[in-house]
């Protein structure tokens, strides 16, 4: 055995309502910007993940396909961001219902 010490990662962080509100505000700002100016100004500026989540919110299947993303990949990626690792994993196992509901409320605010 090596003398390496075991790494303690501590307790997993669970996102707060304030974290989810900040994410919601960011996504709404991005989605509204795309609605106003189209995708061109943001394709090189935003990461593929940011483009995909905005495309999902806007229901833009063409952009999702261009990015090789689906509703499932976007929702799976955001489950842990919304609910933390453990609860996000539970939501994945349940079919992403809580994550999808959260995104539905964001979409309704557009």
Gaussian input, Z-matrix of N, CA and C with variables (Angstrom, degrees):
# hf/3-21g

backbone

0 1
 N
 C     1     B1
 C     2     B2     1     A1
 N     3     B3     2     A2     1     D1
 C     4     B4     3     A3     2     D2
 C     5     B5     4     A4     3     D3
 N     6     B6     5     A5     4     D4
 C     7     B7     6     A6     5     D5
 C     8     B8     7     A7     6     D6
 N     9     B9     8     A8     7     D7
 C    10    B10     9     A9     8     D8
 C    11    B11    10    A10     9     D9
 N    12    B12    11    A11    10    D10
 C    13    B13    12    A12    11    D11
 C    14    B14    13    A13    12    D12
 N    15    B15    14    A14    13    D13
 C    16    B16    15    A15    14    D14
 C    17    B17    16    A16    15    D15
 N    18    B18    17    A17    16    D16
 C    19    B19    18    A18    17    D17
 C    20    B20    19    A19    18    D18
 N    21    B21    20    A20    19    D19
 C    22    B22    21    A21    20    D20
 C    23    B23    22    A22    21    D21
 N    24    B24    23    A23    22    D22
 C    25    B25    24    A24    23    D23
 C    26    B26    25    A25    24    D24
 N    27    B27    26    A26    25    D25
 C    28    B28    27    A27    26    D26
 C    29    B29    28    A28    27    D27
 N    30    B30    29    A29    28    D28
 C    31    B31    30    A30    29    D29
 C    32    B32    31    A31    30    D30
 N    33    B33    32    A32    31    D31
 C    34    B34    33    A33    32    D32
 C    35    B35    34    A34    33    D33
 N    36    B36    35    A35    34    D34
 C    37    B37    36    A36    35    D35
 C    38    B38    37    A37    36    D36
 N    39    B39    38    A38    37    D37
 C    40    B40    39    A39    38    D38
 C    41    B41    40    A40    39    D39
 N    42    B42    41    A41    40    D40
 C    43    B43    42    A42    41    D41
 C    44    B44    43    A43    42    D42
 N    45    B45    44    A44    43    D43
 C    46    B46    45    A45    44    D44
 C    47    B47    46    A46    45    D45
 N    48    B48    47    A47    46    D46
 C    49    B49    48    A48    47    D47
 C    50    B50    49    A49    48    D48
 N    51    B51    50    A50    49    D49
 C    52    B52    51    A51    50    D50
 C    53    B53    52    A52    51    D51
 N    54    B54    53    A53    52    D52
 C    55    B55    54    A54    53    D53
 C    56    B56    55    A55    54    D54
 N    57    B57    56    A56    55    D55
 C    58    B58    57    A57    56    D56
 C    59    B59    58    A58    57    D57
 N    60    B60    59    A59    58    D58
 C    61    B61    60    A60    59    D59
 C    62    B62    61    A61    60    D60
 N    63    B63    62    A62    61    D61
 C    64    B64    63    A63    62    D62
 C    65    B65    64    A64    63    D63
 N    66    B66    65    A65    64    D64
 C    67    B67    66    A66    65    D65
 C    68    B68    67    A67    66    D66
 N    69    B69    68    A68    67    D67
 C    70    B70    69    A69    68    D68
 C    71    B71    70    A70    69    D69
 N    72    B72    71    A71    70    D70
 C    73    B73    72    A72    71    D71
 C    74    B74    73    A73    72    D72
 N    75    B75    74    A74    73    D73
 C    76    B76    75    A75    74    D74
 C    77    B77    76    A76    75    D75
 N    78    B78    77    A77    76    D76
 C    79    B79    78    A78    77    D77
 C    80    B80    79    A79    78    D78
 N    81    B81    80    A80    79    D79
 C    82    B82    81    A81    80    D80
 C    83    B83    82    A82    81    D81
 N    84    B84    83    A83    82    D82
 C    85    B85    84    A84    83    D83
 C    86    B86    85    A85    84    D84
 N    87    B87    86    A86    85    D85
 C    88    B88    87    A87    86    D86
 C    89    B89    88    A88    87    D87
 N    90    B90    89    A89    88    D88
 C    91    B91    90    A90    89    D89
 C    92    B92    91    A91    90    D90
 N    93    B93    92    A92    91    D91
 C    94    B94    93    A93    92    D92
 C    95    B95    94    A94    93    D93
 N    96    B96    95    A95    94    D94
 C    97    B97    96    A96    95    D95
 C    98    B98    97    A97    96    D96
 N    99    B99    98    A98    97    D97
 C   100   B100    99    A99    98    D98
 C   101   B101   100   A100    99    D99
 N   102   B102   101   A101   100   D100
 C   103   B103   102   A102   101   D101
 C   104   B104   103   A103   102   D102
 N   105   B105   104   A104   103   D103
 C   106   B106   105   A105   104   D104
 C   107   B107   106   A106   105   D105
 N   108   B108   107   A107   106   D106
 C   109   B109   108   A108   107   D107
 C   110   B110   109   A109   108   D108
 N   111   B111   110   A110   109   D109
 C   112   B112   111   A111   110   D110
 C   113   B113   112   A112   111   D111
 N   114   B114   113   A113   112   D112
 C   115   B115   114   A114   113   D113
 C   116   B116   115   A115   114   D114
 N   117   B117   116   A116   115   D115
 C   118   B118   117   A117   116   D116
 C   119   B119   118   A118   117   D117
 N   120   B120   119   A119   118   D118
 C   121   B121   120   A120   119   D119
 C   122   B122   121   A121   120   D120
 N   123   B123   122   A122   121   D121
 C   124   B124   123   A123   122   D122
 C   125   B125   124   A124   123   D123
 N   126   B126   125   A125   124   D124
 C   127   B127   126   A126   125   D125
 C   128   B128   127   A127   126   D126
 N   129   B129   128   A128   127   D127
 C   130   B130   129   A129   128   D128
 C   131   B131   130   A130   129   D129
 N   132   B132   131   A131   130   D130
 C   133   B133   132   A132   131   D131
 C   134   B134   133   A133   132   D132
 N   135   B135   134   A134   133   D133
 C   136   B136   135   A135   134   D134
 C   137   B137   136   A136   135   D135
 N   138   B138   137   A137   136   D136
 C   139   B139   138   A138   137   D137
 C   140   B140   139   A139   138   D138
 N   141   B141   140   A140   139   D139
 C   142   B142   141   A141   140   D140
 C   143   B143   142   A142   141   D141
 N   144   B144   143   A143   142   D142
 C   145   B145   144   A144   143   D143
 C   146   B146   145   A145   144   D144
 N   147   B147   146   A146   145   D145
 C   148   B148   147   A147   146   D146
 C   149   B149   148   A148   147   D147
 N   150   B150   149   A149   148   D148
 C   151   B151   150   A150   149   D149
 C   152   B152   151   A151   150   D150
 N   153   B153   152   A152   151   D151
 C   154   B154   153   A153   152   D152
 C   155   B155   154   A154   153   D153
 N   156   B156   155   A155   154   D154
 C   157   B157   156   A156   155   D155
 C   158   B158   157   A157   156   D156
 N   159   B159   158   A158   157   D157
 C   160   B160   159   A159   158   D158
 C   161   B161   160   A160   159   D159
 N   162   B162   161   A161   160   D160
 C   163   B163   162   A162   161   D161
 C   164   B164   163   A163   162   D162
 N   165   B165   164   A164   163   D163
 C   166   B166   165   A165   164   D164
 C   167   B167   166   A166   165   D165
 N   168   B168   167   A167   166   D166
 C   169   B169   168   A168   167   D167
 C   170   B170   169   A169   168   D168
 N   171   B171   170   A170   169   D169
 C   172   B172   171   A171   170   D170
 C   173   B173   172   A172   171   D171
 N   174   B174   173   A173   172   D172
 C   175   B175   174   A174   173   D173
 C   176   B176   175   A175   174   D174
 N   177   B177   176   A176   175   D175
 C   178   B178   177   A177   176   D176
 C   179   B179   178   A178   177   D177
 N   180   B180   179   A179   178   D178
 C   181   B181   180   A180   179   D179
 C   182   B182   181   A181   180   D180
 N   183   B183   182   A182   181   D181
 C   184   B184   183   A183   182   D182
 C   185   B185   184   A184   183   D183
 N   186   B186   185   A185   184   D184
 C   187   B187   186   A186   185   D185
 C   188   B188   187   A187   186   D186
 N   189   B189   188   A188   187   D187
 C   190   B190   189   A189   188   D188
 C   191   B191   190   A190   189   D189
 N   192   B192   191   A191   190   D190
 C   193   B193   192   A192   191   D191
 C   194   B194   193   A193   192   D192
 N   195   B195   194   A194   193   D193
 C   196   B196   195   A195   194   D194
 C   197   B197   196   A196   195   D195
 N   198   B198   197   A197   196   D196
 C   199   B199   198   A198   197   D197
 C   200   B200   199   A199   198   D198
 N   201   B201   200   A200   199   D199
 C   202   B202   201   A201   200   D200
 C   203   B203   202   A202   201   D201
 N   204   B204   203   A203   202   D202
 C   205   B205   204   A204   203   D203
 C   206   B206   205   A205   204   D204
 N   207   B207   206   A206   205   D205
 C   208   B208   207   A207   206   D206
 C   209   B209   208   A208   207   D207
 N   210   B210   209   A209   208   D208
 C   211   B211   210   A210   209   D209
 C   212   B212   211   A211   210   D210
 N   213   B213   212   A212   211   D211
 C   214   B214   213   A213   212   D212
 C   215   B215   214   A214   213   D213
 N   216   B216   215   A215   214   D214
 C   217   B217   216   A216   215   D215
 C   218   B218   217   A217   216   D216
 N   219   B219   218   A218   217   D217
 C   220   B220   219   A219   218   D218
 C   221   B221   220   A220   219   D219
 N   222   B222   221   A221   220   D220
 C   223   B223   222   A222   221   D221
 C   224   B224   223   A223   222   D222
 N   225   B225   224   A224   223   D223
 C   226   B226   225   A225   224   D224
 C   227   B227   226   A226   225   D225
 N   228   B228   227   A227   226   D226
 C   229   B229   228   A228   227   D227
 C   230   B230   229   A229   228   D228
 N   231   B231   230   A230   229   D229
 C   232   B232   231   A231   230   D230
 C   233   B233   232   A232   231   D231
 N   234   B234   233   A233   232   D232
 C   235   B235   234   A234   233   D233
 C   236   B236   235   A235   234   D234
 N   237   B237   236   A236   235   D235
 C   238   B238   237   A237   236   D236
 C   239   B239   238   A238   237   D237
 N   240   B240   239   A239   238   D238
 C   241   B241   240   A240   239   D239
 C   242   B242   241   A241   240   D240
 N   243   B243   242   A242   241   D241
 C   244   B244   243   A243   242   D242
 C   245   B245   244   A244   243   D243
 N   246   B246   245   A245   244   D244
 C   247   B247   246   A246   245   D245
 C   248   B248   247   A247   246   D246
 N   249   B249   248   A248   247   D247
 C   250   B250   249   A249   248   D248
 C   251   B251   250   A250   249   D249
 N   252   B252   251   A251   250   D250
 C   253   B253   252   A252   251   D251
 C   254   B254   253   A253   252   D252
 N   255   B255   254   A254   253   D253
 C   256   B256   255   A255   254   D254
 C   257   B257   256   A256   255   D255
 N   258   B258   257   A257   256   D256
 C   259   B259   258   A258   257   D257
 C   260   B260   259   A259   258   D258
 N   261   B261   260   A260   259   D259
 C   262   B262   261   A261   260   D260
 C   263   B263   262   A262   261   D261
 N   264   B264   263   A263   262   D262
 C   265   B265   264   A264   263   D263
 C   266   B266   265   A265   264   D264
 N   267   B267   266   A266   265   D265
 C   268   B268   267   A267   266   D266
 C   269   B269   268   A268   267   D267
 N   270   B270   269   A269   268   D268
 C   271   B271   270   A270   269   D269
 C   272   B272   271   A271   270   D270
 N   273   B273   272   A272   271   D271
 C   274   B274   273   A273   272   D272
 C   275   B275   274   A274   273   D273
 N   276   B276   275   A275   274   D274
 C   277   B277   276   A276   275   D275
 C   278   B278   277   A277   276   D276
 N   279   B279   278   A278   277   D277
 C   280   B280   279   A279   278   D278
 C   281   B281   280   A280   279   D279
 N   282   B282   281   A281   280   D280
 C   283   B283   282   A282   281   D281
 C   284   B284   283   A283   282   D282
 N   285   B285   284   A284   283   D283
 C   286   B286   285   A285   284   D284
 C   287   B287   286   A286   285   D285
 N   288   B288   287   A287   286   D286
 C   289   B289   288   A288   287   D287
 C   290   B290   289   A289   288   D288
 N   291   B291   290   A290   289   D289
 C   292   B292   291   A291   290   D290
 C   293   B293   292   A292   291   D291
 N   294   B294   293   A293   292   D292
 C   295   B295   294   A294   293   D293
 C   296   B296   295   A295   294   D294
 N   297   B297   296   A296   295   D295
 C   298   B298   297   A297   296   D296
 C   299   B299   298   A298   297   D297
 N   300   B300   299   A299   298   D298
 C   301   B301   300   A300   299   D299
 C   302   B302   301   A301   300   D300
 N   303   B303   302   A302   301   D301
 C   304   B304   303   A303   302   D302
 C   305   B305   304   A304   303   D303
 N   306   B306   305   A305   304   D304
 C   307   B307   306   A306   305   D305
 C   308   B308   307   A307   306   D306
 N   309   B309   308   A308   307   D307
 C   310   B310   309   A309   308   D308
 C   311   B311   310   A310   309   D309
 N   312   B312   311   A311   310   D310
 C   313   B313   312   A312   311   D311
 C   314   B314   313   A313   312   D312
 N   315   B315   314   A314   313   D313
 C   316   B316   315   A315   314   D314
 C   317   B317   316   A316   315   D315
 N   318   B318   317   A317   316   D316
 C   319   B319   318   A318   317   D317
 C   320   B320   319   A319   318   D318
 N   321   B321   320   A320   319   D319
 C   322   B322   321   A321   320   D320
 C   323   B323   322   A322   321   D321
 N   324   B324   323   A323   322   D322
 C   325   B325   324   A324   323   D323
 C   326   B326   325   A325   324   D324
 N   327   B327   326   A326   325   D325
 C   328   B328   327   A327   326   D326
 C   329   B329   328   A328   327   D327

   B1=1.4555
   B2=1.5218
   B3=1.2962
   B4=1.4642
   B5=1.5213
   B6=1.3000
   B7=1.4596
   B8=1.5279
   B9=1.3211
   B10=1.4679
   B11=1.5191
   B12=1.3183
   B13=1.4563
   B14=1.5128
   B15=1.3004
   B16=1.4551
   B17=1.5280
   B18=1.3077
   B19=1.4667
   B20=1.5227
   B21=1.3015
   B22=1.4536
   B23=1.5165
   B24=1.3097
   B25=1.4649
   B26=1.5194
   B27=1.3215
   B28=1.4573
   B29=1.5180
   B30=1.2939
   B31=1.4578
   B32=1.5339
   B33=1.3402
   B34=1.4747
   B35=1.5289
   B36=1.3088
   B37=1.4611
   B38=1.5204
   B39=1.3022
   B40=1.4630
   B41=1.5244
   B42=1.3295
   B43=1.4673
   B44=1.5346
   B45=1.3004
   B46=1.4684
   B47=1.5280
   B48=1.3094
   B49=1.4694
   B50=1.5269
   B51=1.3395
   B52=1.4697
   B53=1.5272
   B54=1.3385
   B55=1.4714
   B56=1.5206
   B57=1.3267
   B58=1.4732
   B59=1.5271
   B60=1.3273
   B61=1.4759
   B62=1.5246
   B63=1.3395
   B64=1.4683
   B65=1.5244
   B66=1.3247
   B67=1.4616
   B68=1.5211
   B69=1.3095
   B70=1.4625
   B71=1.5321
   B72=1.3259
   B73=1.4690
   B74=1.5239
   B75=1.3335
   B76=1.4603
   B77=1.5280
   B78=1.3189
   B79=1.4681
   B80=1.5260
   B81=1.3226
   B82=1.4702
   B83=1.5235
   B84=1.3153
   B85=1.4691
   B86=1.5205
   B87=1.3175
   B88=1.4676
   B89=1.5320
   B90=1.3163
   B91=1.4634
   B92=1.5328
   B93=1.3029
   B94=1.4701
   B95=1.5229
   B96=1.3259
   B97=1.4706
   B98=1.5241
   B99=1.3240
   B100=1.4676
   B101=1.5226
   B102=1.3171
   B103=1.4730
   B104=1.5237
   B105=1.3224
   B106=1.4592
   B107=1.5233
   B108=1.3371
   B109=1.4697
   B110=1.5223
   B111=1.3221
   B112=1.4618
   B113=1.5282
   B114=1.3308
   B115=1.4644
   B116=1.5240
   B117=1.3195
   B118=1.4727
   B119=1.5338
   B120=1.3288
   B121=1.4665
   B122=1.5320
   B123=1.3181
   B124=1.4579
   B125=1.5282
   B126=1.3088
   B127=1.4743
   B128=1.5186
   B129=1.3120
   B130=1.4675
   B131=1.5293
   B132=1.3201
   B133=1.4669
   B134=1.5313
   B135=1.3265
   B136=1.4573
   B137=1.5125
   B138=1.3221
   B139=1.4677
   B140=1.5280
   B141=1.3366
   B142=1.4659
   B143=1.5306
   B144=1.3242
   B145=1.4636
   B146=1.5171
   B147=1.3242
   B148=1.4598
   B149=1.5208
   B150=1.3169
   B151=1.4597
   B152=1.5298
   B153=1.3331
   B154=1.4603
   B155=1.5190
   B156=1.3324
   B157=1.4585
   B158=1.5247
   B159=1.3084
   B160=1.4620
   B161=1.5290
   B162=1.3127
   B163=1.4678
   B164=1.5218
   B165=1.3232
   B166=1.4647
   B167=1.5298
   B168=1.3351
   B169=1.4675
   B170=1.5244
   B171=1.3289
   B172=1.4643
   B173=1.5282
   B174=1.3233
   B175=1.4608
   B176=1.5131
   B177=1.3210
   B178=1.4602
   B179=1.5263
   B180=1.3247
   B181=1.4639
   B182=1.5276
   B183=1.3263
   B184=1.4621
   B185=1.5298
   B186=1.3216
   B187=1.4661
   B188=1.5254
   B189=1.3295
   B190=1.4627
   B191=1.5264
   B192=1.3117
   B193=1.4613
   B194=1.5248
   B195=1.3274
   B196=1.4708
   B197=1.5254
   B198=1.3326
   B199=1.4666
   B200=1.5334
   B201=1.3354
   B202=1.4666
   B203=1.5247
   B204=1.3210
   B205=1.4598
   B206=1.5250
   B207=1.3241
   B208=1.4581
   B209=1.5244
   B210=1.3099
   B211=1.4593
   B212=1.5298
   B213=1.3130
   B214=1.4575
   B215=1.5151
   B216=1.3320
   B217=1.4696
   B218=1.5218
   B219=1.3261
   B220=1.4651
   B221=1.5274
   B222=1.3247
   B223=1.4586
   B224=1.5259
   B225=1.3188
   B226=1.4623
   B227=1.5224
   B228=1.3206
   B229=1.4629
   B230=1.5271
   B231=1.3128
   B232=1.4601
   B233=1.5257
   B234=1.3129
   B235=1.4697
   B236=1.5209
   B237=1.3191
   B238=1.4685
   B239=1.5248
   B240=1.3285
   B241=1.4659
   B242=1.5296
   B243=1.3121
   B244=1.4615
   B245=1.5234
   B246=1.3401
   B247=1.4577
   B248=1.5235
   B249=1.3139
   B250=1.4536
   B251=1.5279
   B252=1.3196
   B253=1.4590
   B254=1.5288
   B255=1.3171
   B256=1.4582
   B257=1.5251
   B258=1.3253
   B259=1.4662
   B260=1.5262
   B261=1.3307
   B262=1.4603
   B263=1.5224
   B264=1.3252
   B265=1.4672
   B266=1.5230
   B267=1.3271
   B268=1.4672
   B269=1.5201
   B270=1.3348
   B271=1.4653
   B272=1.5219
   B273=1.3207
   B274=1.4681
   B275=1.5261
   B276=1.3246
   B277=1.4684
   B278=1.5298
   B279=1.3313
   B280=1.4689
   B281=1.5230
   B282=1.3333
   B283=1.4565
   B284=1.5135
   B285=1.3327
   B286=1.4672
   B287=1.5242
   B288=1.3163
   B289=1.4611
   B290=1.5298
   B291=1.3308
   B292=1.4690
   B293=1.5257
   B294=1.3191
   B295=1.4684
   B296=1.5271
   B297=1.3139
   B298=1.4608
   B299=1.5321
   B300=1.3238
   B301=1.4621
   B302=1.5224
   B303=1.3408
   B304=1.4617
   B305=1.5262
   B306=1.3200
   B307=1.4676
   B308=1.5203
   B309=1.3333
   B310=1.4626
   B311=1.5225
   B312=1.3451
   B313=1.4689
   B314=1.5241
   B315=1.3373
   B316=1.4700
   B317=1.5213
   B318=1.3127
   B319=1.4623
   B320=1.5353
   B321=1.3063
   B322=1.4687
   B323=1.5224
   B324=1.3202
   B325=1.4651
   B326=1.5256
   B327=1.3213
   B328=1.4741
   B329=1.5150
   A1=110.50
   A2=114.55
   A3=118.73
   A4=109.69
   A5=114.80
   A6=120.60
   A7=111.62
   A8=116.63
   A9=120.53
   A10=109.90
   A11=114.90
   A12=120.37
   A13=109.74
   A14=115.18
   A15=120.63
   A16=109.01
   A17=115.66
   A18=120.91
   A19=108.77
   A20=116.36
   A21=121.46
   A22=107.50
   A23=116.34
   A24=120.87
   A25=111.54
   A26=116.70
   A27=118.95
   A28=111.44
   A29=115.18
   A30=121.40
   A31=109.58
   A32=116.86
   A33=118.66
   A34=110.66
   A35=115.27
   A36=121.46
   A37=110.10
   A38=115.93
   A39=121.40
   A40=107.73
   A41=117.38
   A42=119.99
   A43=110.91
   A44=115.35
   A45=121.92
   A46=110.14
   A47=115.45
   A48=119.86
   A49=109.96
   A50=116.68
   A51=120.17
   A52=111.08
   A53=117.37
   A54=120.89
   A55=110.52
   A56=116.36
   A57=120.02
   A58=110.97
   A59=117.13
   A60=120.47
   A61=110.71
   A62=116.84
   A63=120.65
   A64=110.02
   A65=117.17
   A66=120.59
   A67=110.29
   A68=116.53
   A69=121.19
   A70=110.84
   A71=116.46
   A72=121.01
   A73=111.43
   A74=116.54
   A75=120.78
   A76=111.00
   A77=116.25
   A78=119.97
   A79=111.57
   A80=116.66
   A81=119.40
   A82=111.13
   A83=117.17
   A84=121.15
   A85=110.34
   A86=116.24
   A87=120.42
   A88=111.57
   A89=116.85
   A90=120.17
   A91=111.36
   A92=116.19
   A93=119.73
   A94=111.64
   A95=116.47
   A96=119.95
   A97=110.27
   A98=117.06
   A99=120.18
   A100=110.24
   A101=116.66
   A102=119.03
   A103=111.11
   A104=117.03
   A105=121.01
   A106=113.16
   A107=117.34
   A108=120.37
   A109=114.49
   A110=117.69
   A111=120.00
   A112=110.43
   A113=115.79
   A114=121.81
   A115=114.38
   A116=117.05
   A117=120.95
   A118=114.33
   A119=119.76
   A120=118.27
   A121=114.13
   A122=117.92
   A123=120.80
   A124=114.20
   A125=117.89
   A126=120.95
   A127=112.91
   A128=117.98
   A129=120.68
   A130=111.76
   A131=116.79
   A132=121.13
   A133=112.83
   A134=117.99
   A135=122.35
   A136=110.98
   A137=115.56
   A138=120.83
   A139=109.36
   A140=117.03
   A141=119.09
   A142=112.81
   A143=117.48
   A144=120.41
   A145=112.71
   A146=116.73
   A147=120.76
   A148=110.98
   A149=116.25
   A150=119.96
   A151=110.53
   A152=116.50
   A153=120.81
   A154=111.97
   A155=117.73
   A156=118.83
   A157=111.05
   A158=117.66
   A159=120.05
   A160=109.71
   A161=117.22
   A162=119.90
   A163=110.51
   A164=116.84
   A165=119.94
   A166=110.57
   A167=117.05
   A168=120.18
   A169=111.90
   A170=115.62
   A171=120.29
   A172=112.70
   A173=117.03
   A174=120.00
   A175=112.69
   A176=117.55
   A177=122.57
   A178=110.06
   A179=115.43
   A180=121.86
   A181=111.89
   A182=117.59
   A183=121.13
   A184=111.20
   A185=116.85
   A186=120.43
   A187=109.66
   A188=117.79
   A189=120.11
   A190=110.80
   A191=116.92
   A192=120.62
   A193=111.14
   A194=117.49
   A195=121.26
   A196=111.38
   A197=116.16
   A198=121.95
   A199=112.35
   A200=115.35
   A201=122.15
   A202=110.83
   A203=115.01
   A204=123.27
   A205=108.98
   A206=114.86
   A207=121.71
   A208=108.15
   A209=115.76
   A210=119.86
   A211=109.93
   A212=116.64
   A213=121.25
   A214=113.70
   A215=117.09
   A216=118.79
   A217=111.06
   A218=116.31
   A219=119.95
   A220=109.95
   A221=117.21
   A222=120.38
   A223=111.79
   A224=116.85
   A225=120.38
   A226=110.81
   A227=116.69
   A228=121.10
   A229=111.52
   A230=117.63
   A231=120.63
   A232=114.27
   A233=119.83
   A234=121.41
   A235=111.47
   A236=117.44
   A237=120.49
   A238=111.15
   A239=117.81
   A240=120.26
   A241=111.02
   A242=116.01
   A243=120.43
   A244=113.36
   A245=116.58
   A246=119.88
   A247=114.76
   A248=117.47
   A249=120.45
   A250=110.38
   A251=115.70
   A252=120.03
   A253=112.14
   A254=117.67
   A255=120.24
   A256=112.39
   A257=116.72
   A258=119.24
   A259=111.53
   A260=116.82
   A261=119.92
   A262=110.93
   A263=116.04
   A264=120.04
   A265=111.16
   A266=116.35
   A267=120.01
   A268=110.49
   A269=116.62
   A270=119.60
   A271=111.00
   A272=117.39
   A273=120.65
   A274=109.30
   A275=116.14
   A276=120.74
   A277=111.84
   A278=117.22
   A279=121.83
   A280=112.70
   A281=117.51
   A282=120.38
   A283=114.50
   A284=117.42
   A285=123.57
   A286=113.62
   A287=116.83
   A288=119.80
   A289=112.67
   A290=117.66
   A291=119.80
   A292=110.97
   A293=116.34
   A294=120.48
   A295=110.14
   A296=116.14
   A297=120.56
   A298=110.73
   A299=117.16
   A300=120.99
   A301=110.79
   A302=116.68
   A303=120.12
   A304=110.16
   A305=117.07
   A306=120.20
   A307=111.56
   A308=118.03
   A309=120.89
   A310=110.79
   A311=117.15
   A312=119.13
   A313=111.02
   A314=116.30
   A315=119.04
   A316=109.29
   A317=116.65
   A318=121.13
   A319=111.02
   A320=117.03
   A321=120.85
   A322=112.13
   A323=117.28
   A324=121.75
   A325=113.22
   A326=116.48
   A327=119.19
   A328=112.02
   D1=151.76
   D2=178.43
   D3=-87.94
   D4=167.58
   D5=178.84
   D6=-91.15
   D7=9.93
   D8=-178.64
   D9=-64.88
   D10=140.19
   D11=178.27
   D12=-82.43
   D13=145.14
   D14=176.83
   D15=-69.44
   D16=136.09
   D17=179.51
   D18=-82.57
   D19=130.62
   D20=174.55
   D21=-105.69
   D22=114.57
   D23=-177.36
   D24=-84.27
   D25=-9.41
   D26=-178.99
   D27=78.30
   D28=-176.40
   D29=-179.12
   D30=-74.13
   D31=133.41
   D32=178.12
   D33=-60.03
   D34=139.87
   D35=-179.37
   D36=-80.58
   D37=133.22
   D38=175.79
   D39=-104.13
   D40=124.43
   D41=179.48
   D42=-59.27
   D43=143.85
   D44=179.91
   D45=-91.20
   D46=171.09
   D47=174.05
   D48=-59.26
   D49=-37.20
   D50=178.35
   D51=-63.78
   D52=-38.38
   D53=176.46
   D54=-62.93
   D55=-45.25
   D56=179.62
   D57=-66.09
   D58=-37.53
   D59=177.33
   D60=-63.52
   D61=-41.38
   D62=179.47
   D63=-65.19
   D64=-41.32
   D65=177.10
   D66=-63.26
   D67=-44.46
   D68=178.74
   D69=-57.83
   D70=-47.55
   D71=-179.60
   D72=-61.63
   D73=-41.71
   D74=178.66
   D75=-63.08
   D76=-45.82
   D77=-179.15
   D78=-65.38
   D79=-40.22
   D80=177.76
   D81=-63.73
   D82=-41.62
   D83=178.29
   D84=-60.69
   D85=-45.54
   D86=-179.72
   D87=-65.40
   D88=-45.17
   D89=-179.00
   D90=-63.55
   D91=-40.68
   D92=178.09
   D93=-67.03
   D94=-34.54
   D95=177.54
   D96=-65.16
   D97=-41.40
   D98=178.44
   D99=-66.24
   D100=-40.77
   D101=177.42
   D102=-60.03
   D103=-37.62
   D104=-176.92
   D105=-78.84
   D106=-38.42
   D107=-171.07
   D108=-118.11
   D109=-4.56
   D110=-175.88
   D111=81.65
   D112=178.90
   D113=-175.87
   D114=-78.97
   D115=-26.96
   D116=-170.89
   D117=-50.79
   D118=-46.54
   D119=-177.08
   D120=-66.57
   D121=-16.41
   D122=-171.03
   D123=-110.16
   D124=-15.03
   D125=-177.08
   D126=-56.53
   D127=-41.02
   D128=-179.33
   D129=-90.66
   D130=-18.93
   D131=-175.33
   D132=-85.38
   D133=-39.22
   D134=-176.35
   D135=-95.59
   D136=153.83
   D137=176.30
   D138=-70.13
   D139=159.92
   D140=176.19
   D141=-55.99
   D142=-37.33
   D143=178.12
   D144=-64.64
   D145=-39.82
   D146=177.37
   D147=-66.80
   D148=-41.32
   D149=176.92
   D150=-61.83
   D151=-42.92
   D152=-177.26
   D153=-64.46
   D154=-43.74
   D155=-177.82
   D156=-68.11
   D157=-35.66
   D158=176.88
   D159=-69.31
   D160=-41.14
   D161=176.52
   D162=-60.79
   D163=-40.47
   D164=177.13
   D165=-61.43
   D166=-47.09
   D167=179.35
   D168=-59.30
   D169=-39.03
   D170=-177.79
   D171=-84.69
   D172=-3.37
   D173=-178.82
   D174=68.03
   D175=31.35
   D176=-177.08
   D177=-93.15
   D178=86.72
   D179=-177.28
   D180=-63.77
   D181=-30.71
   D182=-179.38
   D183=-65.10
   D184=-45.75
   D185=179.09
   D186=-66.71
   D187=-41.45
   D188=176.70
   D189=-58.05
   D190=-44.46
   D191=179.20
   D192=-63.82
   D193=-42.30
   D194=177.42
   D195=-58.09
   D196=-34.78
   D197=-178.69
   D198=-88.50
   D199=0.05
   D200=-176.53
   D201=57.19
   D202=44.95
   D203=179.17
   D204=-120.46
   D205=159.88
   D206=175.87
   D207=-134.48
   D208=171.72
   D209=174.02
   D210=-54.57
   D211=-43.82
   D212=-178.25
   D213=-62.28
   D214=-40.76
   D215=-179.06
   D216=-69.30
   D217=-38.37
   D218=179.16
   D219=-66.30
   D220=-48.78
   D221=-178.19
   D222=-63.93
   D223=-40.67
   D224=179.00
   D225=-61.97
   D226=-41.71
   D227=179.78
   D228=-63.48
   D229=-35.95
   D230=-175.28
   D231=-90.60
   D232=-11.87
   D233=-179.10
   D234=-56.28
   D235=-48.09
   D236=-179.96
   D237=-70.12
   D238=-34.92
   D239=177.77
   D240=-62.42
   D241=-33.70
   D242=-177.63
   D243=-84.31
   D244=-38.39
   D245=-169.11
   D246=-124.33
   D247=2.01
   D248=-177.17
   D249=89.32
   D250=166.87
   D251=-174.14
   D252=-61.39
   D253=-51.43
   D254=-174.55
   D255=-67.90
   D256=-49.58
   D257=179.81
   D258=-69.67
   D259=-32.17
   D260=175.38
   D261=-63.33
   D262=-41.86
   D263=178.29
   D264=-64.75
   D265=-39.19
   D266=176.81
   D267=-62.71
   D268=-39.34
   D269=179.26
   D270=-66.86
   D271=-37.29
   D272=175.64
   D273=-59.73
   D274=-45.62
   D275=-179.48
   D276=-63.36
   D277=-29.41
   D278=-179.84
   D279=-89.06
   D280=3.96
   D281=178.92
   D282=93.91
   D283=17.88
   D284=175.50
   D285=64.02
   D286=30.31
   D287=-176.41
   D288=-65.22
   D289=-42.37
   D290=-179.76
   D291=-68.14
   D292=-40.01
   D293=178.99
   D294=-64.84
   D295=-44.36
   D296=179.60
   D297=-63.75
   D298=-40.41
   D299=177.95
   D300=-62.16
   D301=-42.61
   D302=178.88
   D303=-60.91
   D304=-46.02
   D305=179.34
   D306=-64.94
   D307=-34.61
   D308=177.34
   D309=-61.82
   D310=-38.32
   D311=179.18
   D312=-70.21
   D313=-35.02
   D314=176.53
   D315=-66.22
   D316=-46.11
   D317=-179.86
   D318=-59.47
   D319=-37.64
   D320=179.42
   D321=-65.29
   D322=-22.35
   D323=179.52
   D324=-83.10
   D325=-9.87
   D326=-177.66
   D327=-67.42

